[in-house]
Amino acid sequence: QAIAKLHPTMIDSNDVNDLQLEDVADYSADYATKDFPEGDDNLHNQDNLGSGKVHYRRNRIMALLRANKWFLLLVGILLGVLIIVVSVAGGGSKKSSSSKAPAATERAPVTQPPIVVDPATLDEVVLDELLVKLLAIYEDNDMPNDAVKDDSTGTTPQKLAYWWLASDKTWDSLSTKDLTQRYALATFYYATNYKENAMIGEGDDGFAPWTDAYLWLSEEHTCEWKGIECAGNKEVTKIKLEENGLTGSLPIELSLVGKSIVELDLTSNFIHMQHSMYDVFETFVNLEIFFMDDNFLQTFNNGLPWQFRKLTSLIKVRLSYNLLEGDLTKANEVFKAWKNLEHLEIESNYFEGDMPPAIVEMTNLVYLYMRRNDMTINLDFLKAGTLVNLFAVWLDNNKISGQIPTEIGTIGTLASLSITNSTTLGGPIPTEMGNLSELRRVWLFMNKLTGKIPAEMENLSELEVFEVYGNNLSGSMPQGICDNVRGSGYDRLALTSDCKAKVQCSLNCCTDCF
């Protein structure tokens, strides 16, 4: 798989921590303080028996399919027979099924090579008239037009979109807004559909036409195309094409509709971006939800693309499992622009440096996921007292310096804390953590923590997971912690410590001893 080859921090069969993180799909849930959002544990169970959402682990799924191929074949045959029997049985019904089209959820995906129109079949007058209109759009938006105008550029996505539009006899009846939207999305289609890039091409696993191109480049309004959602005025507001086999790169023409976009979800595709390619985002000033995790987004040394400073309306960001690298503090100006951010997920990249100061100033921040980078993070950022809405903080597999500050006890909304696998995190577990009445899940294993497990932790009546093995802790596991975890009713409850040697656990207390 192309991603796994290029990205050594992706999941592999030896990474036991990635086998369970499947539990935390909290992105679509409303943020809550009392009730754990759906899936926070899903993401984390890939960390501790697990990180990962399903789309991060296509290689795991394929392995399971291959391992059980004969069983699945048999199941498929039986299902096929059953379908035929049901169809024959239903054939005698007098009810007509032709009056209503099948629901979109019942249709099969439309997978086919990109539609290509031969310009030799088009009317030259039509081509000239349409080109004049397109060049005016480029000029009005101060964009270079070489890709559509200059013959020396070859067959570009822009030319393919131009020729396709010219083949539509109704194009000249479109308003400038509709023509612009249709051209921008058509260019996007050609630029990311079965299009090679620096990371994937012919012969690579995953290089294929879009998984589903339902109604794309049809006579239907663009708002009806697969993955496109529009406002009442038929302006596109959302592009949601996650796990759809997109390749190539995002074309600058997508910026023609950028101002109206509030959600862009291109999760788990094969899109490659670097350098000036990110200019496309400069018009996305109203973008609130930005998901491009598990792609080939690439930076060199600066952490995040400077063009992301234009994304001033962001609320949720997922950019994990990409090729972003460099000192993240160099992206501080980008984070300053994200003042409304509630969800930040930038795991499994190649970031270095300390926690950017602008993140510490994000008073609305609820979820902070930064695991599996190469950062050197001083936990003193938790002393600032500005992150008053934090619900989940995951910093595993970074270089964590210093100690867990006592001020952590003032973050009353904190429900999930994970700081594991850091040989530089020492000192005691603060007694003030016992003040965190909402705390439910704590992962602090494989560090250098010392001292005793605080009796104050018995106050955490909602505790479901408490994993502290692989440290230098001593003394006894407080019985109240045992009672709270064991009595939580959570189906993935866990209580682990070094109870084979350093920590004493009463009978039926710890779920695992190390």
C-alpha positions as CSV (number, residue, x, y, z in Angstrom):
1,Q,0.0,0.0,0.0
2,A,1.4,3.3,-1.1
3,I,0.8,5.2,2.1
4,A,2.3,2.5,4.3
5,K,5.4,2.4,2.2
6,L,6.0,6.2,2.5
7,H,4.8,6.8,6.0
8,P,6.7,4.7,8.6
9,T,4.5,6.1,11.4
10,M,1.4,4.4,9.9
11,I,0.0,1.3,11.5
12,D,1.9,-1.9,11.1
13,S,1.5,-5.4,12.5
14,N,4.0,-4.8,15.2
15,D,2.3,-1.7,16.7
16,V,0.1,-3.2,19.4
17,N,-1.0,0.3,20.4
18,D,-2.7,0.8,17.0
19,L,-4.8,-2.3,17.2
20,Q,-7.4,-0.8,19.5
21,L,-7.6,3.0,18.9
22,E,-10.7,2.2,16.9
23,D,-12.9,3.5,19.6
24,V,-12.8,7.2,19.2
25,A,-15.0,8.6,16.5
26,D,-16.1,11.6,18.5
27,Y,-15.8,14.1,15.6
28,S,-19.5,14.1,14.6
29,A,-20.8,14.2,18.2
30,D,-21.7,17.3,20.1
31,Y,-19.2,18.1,22.8
32,A,-20.4,17.1,26.2
33,T,-19.0,17.2,29.7
34,K,-21.2,14.6,31.4
35,D,-21.6,12.0,28.6
36,F,-18.6,10.8,26.8
37,P,-18.9,11.6,23.1
38,E,-19.6,8.6,20.9
39,G,-16.3,7.0,20.2
40,D,-13.6,8.8,22.2
41,D,-12.5,5.4,23.3
42,N,-12.7,4.2,19.7
43,L,-9.9,6.5,18.8
44,H,-7.9,5.6,21.9
45,N,-8.3,1.9,21.8
46,Q,-6.1,1.8,18.9
47,D,-3.6,3.3,21.2
48,N,-3.7,1.0,24.1
49,L,-4.8,-2.1,22.5
50,G,-5.1,1.1,20.3
51,S,-5.3,5.1,17.4
52,G,-7.2,4.9,14.6
53,K,-10.4,5.3,12.8
54,V,-11.3,2.6,10.3
55,H,-10.1,4.6,7.4
56,Y,-6.6,4.7,8.9
57,R,-6.3,1.0,8.7
58,R,-7.2,-0.1,5.2
59,N,-4.2,-2.5,5.3
60,R,-5.6,-4.2,8.4
61,I,-9.0,-4.7,6.8
62,M,-7.4,-6.1,3.6
63,A,-5.3,-8.5,5.6
64,L,-8.5,-9.8,7.3
65,L,-10.3,-10.2,4.0
66,R,-7.4,-12.1,2.5
67,A,-7.1,-14.3,5.5
68,N,-10.8,-15.3,5.3
69,K,-11.3,-15.1,1.6
70,W,-12.8,-18.7,1.2
71,F,-15.2,-18.2,4.1
72,L,-16.3,-14.8,2.6
73,L,-16.7,-16.4,-0.8
74,L,-19.0,-19.1,0.6
75,V,-21.0,-16.4,2.5
76,G,-21.3,-14.4,-0.8
77,I,-22.6,-17.4,-2.7
78,L,-25.2,-18.1,0.0
79,L,-26.3,-14.5,0.0
80,G,-26.5,-14.5,-3.8
81,V,-28.7,-17.6,-3.7
82,L,-30.9,-16.0,-1.1
83,I,-31.3,-12.8,-3.1
84,I,-32.3,-14.8,-6.2
85,V,-34.9,-16.7,-4.2
86,V,-36.3,-13.5,-2.7
87,S,-36.4,-11.8,-6.1
88,V,-38.3,-14.8,-7.7
89,A,-40.7,-14.9,-4.8
90,G,-41.4,-11.2,-5.2
91,G,-41.9,-11.5,-9.0
92,G,-45.5,-12.5,-8.6
93,S,-46.4,-9.3,-6.8
94,K,-48.8,-7.0,-8.7
95,K,-47.4,-3.9,-7.1
96,S,-45.4,-1.8,-9.6
97,S,-41.9,-0.8,-8.6
98,S,-41.3,1.5,-11.6
99,S,-43.0,4.5,-10.2
100,K,-40.2,5.5,-7.8
101,A,-36.4,5.6,-8.3
102,P,-34.4,3.6,-5.8
103,A,-33.1,5.5,-2.9
104,A,-29.5,6.7,-3.2
105,T,-28.4,4.4,-0.4
106,E,-29.7,1.4,-2.4
107,R,-27.6,2.1,-5.6
108,A,-24.3,0.6,-6.4
109,P,-21.2,2.9,-6.6
110,V,-20.5,4.4,-10.0
111,T,-16.9,3.5,-10.7
112,Q,-15.7,4.3,-14.2
113,P,-12.7,6.0,-15.9
114,P,-13.0,9.8,-16.2
115,I,-15.3,11.0,-18.9
116,V,-13.2,12.5,-21.7
117,V,-14.6,14.7,-24.6
118,D,-12.7,14.8,-27.8
119,P,-12.3,18.6,-28.7
120,A,-12.3,17.6,-32.4
121,T,-15.9,16.8,-32.1
122,L,-16.9,20.2,-30.8
123,D,-18.0,23.3,-32.6
124,E,-15.2,25.8,-32.8
125,V,-17.5,28.7,-32.4
126,V,-18.8,27.2,-29.1
127,L,-15.3,26.6,-27.9
128,D,-14.3,30.2,-28.6
129,E,-17.4,31.7,-26.9
130,L,-17.0,29.5,-23.8
131,L,-13.3,30.2,-23.6
132,V,-14.0,33.9,-23.5
133,K,-16.3,33.4,-20.6
134,L,-13.8,31.2,-18.7
135,L,-11.0,33.6,-19.3
136,A,-13.2,36.4,-17.8
137,I,-13.7,34.2,-14.7
138,Y,-9.9,33.8,-14.3
139,E,-9.4,37.5,-14.7
140,D,-12.1,38.4,-12.3
141,N,-10.5,36.2,-9.7
142,D,-6.9,37.2,-10.5
143,M,-5.9,33.6,-11.4
144,P,-3.4,32.4,-14.0
145,N,-5.2,30.9,-17.0
146,D,-2.3,29.1,-18.8
147,A,-3.7,25.6,-18.0
148,V,-6.9,26.2,-20.0
149,K,-5.6,28.7,-22.6
150,D,-2.1,27.7,-23.5
151,D,-1.7,24.8,-26.0
152,S,1.8,24.1,-24.7
153,T,0.5,22.9,-21.4
154,G,-1.0,19.7,-23.0
155,T,-4.1,18.0,-21.9
156,T,-4.8,19.5,-18.4
157,P,-7.7,18.9,-16.0
158,Q,-8.7,22.5,-16.9
159,K,-8.9,21.8,-20.6
160,L,-10.8,18.5,-20.0
161,A,-13.3,20.5,-17.9
162,Y,-13.5,23.1,-20.6
163,W,-14.2,20.6,-23.4
164,W,-16.7,18.8,-21.3
165,L,-18.6,22.1,-20.6
166,A,-18.5,22.9,-24.3
167,S,-20.2,19.6,-25.1
168,D,-23.2,20.6,-22.9
169,K,-25.6,22.5,-25.2
170,T,-27.1,24.4,-22.3
171,W,-23.9,25.9,-21.0
172,D,-24.6,29.4,-22.5
173,S,-27.9,29.5,-20.5
174,L,-26.1,29.2,-17.2
175,S,-25.6,32.2,-14.9
176,T,-22.0,33.2,-14.3
177,K,-22.3,31.7,-10.8
178,D,-23.5,28.4,-12.0
179,L,-21.0,28.3,-14.9
180,T,-18.2,29.0,-12.5
181,Q,-19.3,26.4,-10.0
182,R,-19.8,23.8,-12.7
183,Y,-16.3,24.5,-14.2
184,A,-14.6,24.5,-10.8
185,L,-16.0,21.2,-9.8
186,A,-15.4,19.6,-13.2
187,T,-11.8,20.7,-13.0
188,F,-11.6,19.2,-9.5
189,Y,-13.0,15.9,-10.9
190,Y,-10.4,15.7,-13.6
191,A,-7.5,16.8,-11.3
192,T,-8.2,14.1,-8.7
193,N,-9.8,11.2,-10.7
194,Y,-7.3,8.6,-11.8
195,K,-4.6,11.3,-11.9
196,E,-1.0,10.4,-11.0
197,N,0.9,12.5,-8.5
198,A,4.4,12.3,-6.9
199,M,3.2,9.6,-4.4
200,I,1.0,7.3,-6.4
201,G,0.6,6.3,-10.0
202,E,0.0,3.5,-12.5
203,G,0.7,0.1,-10.9
204,D,0.4,1.3,-7.3
205,D,-2.2,-0.1,-4.9
206,G,-5.1,2.3,-4.7
207,F,-4.5,4.0,-8.0
208,A,-7.9,3.7,-9.8
209,P,-10.8,5.9,-10.8
210,W,-13.0,7.4,-8.1
211,T,-14.8,4.8,-6.1
212,D,-18.1,6.5,-6.7
213,A,-18.7,9.3,-9.2
214,Y,-22.5,9.2,-9.1
215,L,-24.0,12.0,-11.3
216,W,-20.6,13.8,-11.7
217,L,-20.4,15.4,-15.1
218,S,-24.1,14.6,-15.7
219,E,-26.7,17.1,-16.8
220,E,-27.9,17.3,-13.2
221,H,-27.2,20.4,-11.2
222,T,-23.8,20.2,-9.4
223,C,-25.7,20.1,-6.1
224,E,-26.9,16.6,-7.0
225,W,-23.4,15.2,-7.6
226,K,-22.1,12.6,-5.2
227,G,-20.6,14.3,-2.1
228,I,-21.8,17.8,-2.9
229,E,-24.1,19.7,-0.6
230,C,-25.5,23.1,-1.3
231,A,-27.4,26.0,0.4
232,G,-30.8,27.1,-0.6
233,N,-29.3,29.4,-3.3
234,K,-27.6,26.3,-4.8
235,E,-24.1,27.4,-3.9
236,V,-21.9,24.5,-2.9
237,T,-21.3,24.5,0.9
238,K,-19.9,21.0,1.5
239,I,-17.6,18.6,-0.3
240,K,-17.6,15.2,1.3
241,L,-15.7,12.6,-0.6
242,E,-14.0,10.6,2.1
243,E,-12.5,7.2,1.1
244,N,-13.4,7.8,-2.5
245,G,-10.1,7.0,-4.2
246,L,-9.1,10.6,-5.0
247,T,-5.6,11.0,-6.4
248,G,-3.7,13.9,-8.0
249,S,-3.8,17.2,-6.3
250,L,-6.5,19.9,-5.6
251,P,-6.5,22.4,-8.5
252,I,-6.4,26.1,-7.9
253,E,-9.8,26.3,-9.6
254,L,-11.5,24.8,-6.5
255,S,-10.8,28.2,-4.9
256,L,-13.5,29.7,-7.2
257,V,-16.1,28.1,-4.9
258,G,-13.9,28.4,-1.7
259,K,-15.8,31.3,-0.1
260,S,-19.0,29.3,0.1
261,I,-17.5,26.1,1.5
262,V,-18.0,25.4,5.2
263,E,-17.1,21.7,5.2
264,L,-14.4,19.9,3.3
265,D,-14.0,16.2,4.0
266,L,-11.4,14.4,1.9
267,T,-10.4,11.9,4.5
268,S,-8.5,8.7,3.4
269,N,-7.7,9.4,-0.2
270,F,-4.4,9.7,-2.1
271,I,-4.2,13.5,-2.6
272,H,-0.7,15.0,-2.7
273,M,-0.2,18.6,-1.8
274,Q,3.0,20.7,-1.3
275,H,4.4,24.2,-1.7
276,S,2.2,26.5,-3.9
277,M,-0.4,23.8,-4.3
278,Y,-1.9,25.0,-1.0
279,D,-2.8,28.4,-2.6
280,V,-6.1,26.8,-3.4
281,F,-7.1,27.3,0.3
282,E,-6.7,31.1,0.3
283,T,-10.4,31.7,-0.4
284,F,-11.7,29.1,2.1
285,V,-12.3,31.8,4.7
286,N,-15.6,30.4,5.8
287,L,-14.4,26.8,6.2
288,E,-15.4,25.3,9.6
289,I,-14.8,21.6,9.2
290,F,-11.5,20.6,7.5
291,F,-10.8,16.8,7.3
292,M,-7.9,15.7,5.1
293,D,-6.3,13.1,7.4
294,D,-4.7,10.0,5.8
295,N,-3.6,11.6,2.5
296,F,-0.2,12.9,1.2
297,L,-0.2,16.5,2.5
298,Q,3.4,17.5,2.6
299,T,5.4,20.3,4.2
300,F,9.1,20.8,4.6
301,N,10.4,22.3,7.9
302,N,7.6,24.7,8.6
303,G,5.0,22.4,10.2
304,L,1.9,23.6,8.4
305,P,1.4,25.4,5.1
306,W,1.4,29.2,5.6
307,Q,-1.7,29.4,3.4
308,F,-3.7,27.8,6.2
309,R,-3.6,31.2,7.9
310,K,-6.6,32.1,5.7
311,L,-8.8,29.5,7.3
312,T,-10.0,31.8,10.0
313,S,-13.4,30.1,10.6
314,L,-12.1,26.6,11.5
315,I,-13.8,24.7,14.3
316,K,-12.7,21.1,13.6
317,V,-9.4,20.1,11.9
318,R,-8.1,16.6,11.2
319,L,-4.8,16.4,9.4
320,S,-3.3,13.2,11.0
321,Y,-1.5,10.5,9.0
322,N,0.1,12.9,6.4
323,L,3.6,13.9,5.5
324,L,3.7,17.2,7.4
325,E,7.0,17.9,9.1
326,G,9.1,20.6,10.8
327,D,9.1,22.6,14.0
328,L,5.4,23.2,14.8
329,T,6.2,26.4,16.6
330,K,7.0,27.9,13.1
331,A,3.3,27.4,12.4
332,N,2.3,29.6,15.3
333,E,0.8,32.3,13.0
334,V,-1.4,29.6,11.5
335,F,-2.7,28.6,14.9
336,K,-3.3,32.2,15.8
337,A,-5.7,32.4,12.9
338,W,-7.6,29.4,14.2
339,K,-9.0,31.2,17.2
340,N,-12.4,29.4,17.1
341,L,-10.9,25.9,17.0
342,E,-12.5,23.2,19.1
343,H,-11.0,20.1,17.7
344,L,-7.4,19.7,16.7
345,E,-6.1,16.4,15.4
346,I,-2.6,16.3,13.9
347,E,-1.3,12.8,14.9
348,S,1.2,10.6,13.1
349,N,3.1,13.3,11.2
350,Y,6.7,14.4,11.5
351,F,6.3,17.5,13.7
352,E,9.1,18.6,16.0
353,G,9.4,21.4,18.6
354,D,7.3,22.4,21.6
355,M,3.6,23.2,22.0
356,P,2.9,26.3,19.9
357,P,2.0,29.2,22.2
358,A,-1.1,30.0,20.0
359,I,-2.6,26.5,20.9
360,V,-2.3,27.4,24.5
361,E,-4.5,30.4,23.9
362,M,-7.3,28.5,22.2
363,T,-10.0,28.9,24.9
364,N,-12.5,27.0,22.9
365,L,-10.3,23.9,22.4
366,V,-12.0,20.7,23.5
367,Y,-10.0,17.9,21.8
368,L,-6.3,18.0,21.4
369,Y,-4.8,15.0,19.6
370,M,-1.0,15.2,18.9
371,R,0.3,11.6,19.3
372,R,3.0,9.9,17.3
373,N,5.1,12.9,16.3
374,D,8.7,13.8,17.4
375,M,7.8,16.8,19.5
376,T,9.5,17.9,22.7
377,I,6.6,19.1,24.8
378,N,6.9,20.7,28.2
379,L,3.6,20.1,30.1
380,D,4.0,23.5,31.7
381,F,1.6,24.7,28.9
382,L,-1.2,23.2,31.1
383,K,-0.3,25.8,33.8
384,A,-1.6,28.7,31.7
385,G,-5.2,28.3,32.8
386,T,-6.5,29.2,29.3
387,L,-7.5,25.8,28.1
388,V,-10.6,25.8,30.2
389,N,-12.8,23.6,27.9
390,L,-10.4,20.7,27.3
391,F,-12.2,17.3,27.2
392,A,-9.4,15.1,25.8
393,V,-5.6,15.5,25.6
394,W,-3.6,12.9,23.9
395,L,0.2,13.4,23.6
396,D,1.5,9.9,23.4
397,N,4.8,8.9,21.7
398,N,6.4,12.3,21.9
399,K,9.3,13.5,24.1
400,I,7.4,14.9,27.1
401,S,9.6,16.8,29.5
402,G,9.2,17.8,33.1
403,Q,6.3,16.6,35.3
404,I,2.5,16.6,35.2
405,P,1.8,20.0,36.7
406,T,-0.5,20.3,39.7
407,E,-2.5,22.9,37.7
408,I,-4.0,20.1,35.7
409,G,-6.5,19.7,38.6
410,T,-8.1,23.0,37.6
411,I,-9.3,21.7,34.1
412,G,-12.7,20.6,35.4
413,T,-13.9,19.4,32.0
414,L,-11.1,17.0,31.4
415,A,-12.4,13.5,30.8
416,S,-9.7,11.7,28.8
417,L,-5.9,12.0,29.3
418,S,-3.3,10.0,27.5
419,I,0.5,10.6,27.8
420,T,2.3,7.4,27.3
421,N,5.6,6.0,26.0
422,S,7.8,8.9,27.0
423,T,11.1,8.1,28.8
424,T,11.4,11.8,29.8
425,L,8.2,12.2,31.8
426,G,8.9,11.8,35.4
427,G,7.8,13.0,38.9
428,P,4.6,12.0,40.7
429,I,1.0,11.8,39.7
430,P,-0.4,15.0,41.2
431,T,-2.9,14.6,44.0
432,E,-4.8,17.4,42.3
433,M,-6.0,15.0,39.6
434,G,-8.4,13.8,42.2
435,N,-10.3,17.0,41.7
436,L,-11.2,16.1,38.1
437,S,-14.7,14.8,38.7
438,E,-15.3,14.3,35.0
439,L,-12.2,12.2,34.4
440,R,-13.0,8.8,33.0
441,R,-10.1,7.5,31.1
442,V,-6.4,7.9,32.0
443,W,-3.4,6.4,30.1
444,L,0.0,7.1,31.7
445,F,1.8,3.9,31.0
446,M,5.5,3.5,29.9
447,N,6.8,6.7,31.5
448,K,9.2,7.4,34.4
449,L,6.5,8.4,37.0
450,T,7.6,8.0,40.6
451,G,6.0,8.0,44.0
452,K,2.7,6.5,45.1
453,I,-0.7,6.5,43.3
454,P,-2.6,9.3,45.1
455,A,-5.4,8.3,47.4
456,E,-7.2,11.4,46.1
457,M,-7.8,9.5,42.8
458,E,-10.4,7.5,44.7
459,N,-12.6,10.6,44.2
460,L,-12.9,9.9,40.5
461,S,-16.3,8.1,40.6
462,E,-16.6,8.1,36.8
463,L,-13.3,6.4,36.2
464,E,-13.4,3.6,33.6
465,V,-9.8,3.2,32.5
466,F,-6.6,3.8,34.6
467,E,-3.4,2.4,33.1
468,V,-0.1,3.2,34.8
469,Y,2.1,0.2,34.2
470,G,5.7,0.6,33.0
471,N,6.6,3.3,35.6
472,N,8.5,3.6,38.8
473,L,5.4,3.9,41.0
474,S,5.2,2.1,44.4
475,G,2.9,1.4,47.2
476,S,-0.7,0.1,46.9
477,M,-3.4,0.7,44.3
478,P,-6.1,2.7,46.2
479,Q,-9.1,0.5,46.7
480,G,-11.4,3.3,45.6
481,I,-9.8,3.3,42.2
482,C,-10.4,-0.5,41.9
483,D,-14.0,-0.1,42.9
484,N,-14.7,2.8,40.6
485,V,-13.2,1.1,37.5
486,R,-14.6,-2.3,38.2
487,G,-18.0,-0.9,38.9
488,S,-18.1,1.4,35.9
489,G,-19.9,-1.0,33.6
490,Y,-17.7,0.1,30.7
491,D,-17.1,-2.8,28.2
492,R,-13.4,-1.8,27.8
493,L,-12.6,-1.0,31.4
494,A,-8.9,-1.4,32.2
495,L,-6.9,-1.0,35.4
496,T,-3.2,-1.9,35.0
497,S,0.0,-1.3,37.0
498,D,3.3,-2.9,37.9
499,C,1.6,-5.1,40.4
500,K,3.9,-8.1,39.8
501,A,6.6,-6.2,41.7
502,K,6.3,-2.5,42.6
503,V,2.6,-1.9,43.2
504,Q,0.3,-3.9,45.4
505,C,-3.2,-4.6,43.9
506,S,-5.8,-6.3,46.0
507,L,-7.6,-9.4,44.7
508,N,-9.8,-8.7,41.7
509,C,-8.5,-5.2,41.4
510,C,-6.1,-4.8,38.5
511,T,-7.2,-6.2,35.2
512,D,-3.6,-6.8,34.2
513,C,-0.3,-6.9,36.1
514,F,3.1,-6.1,34.7
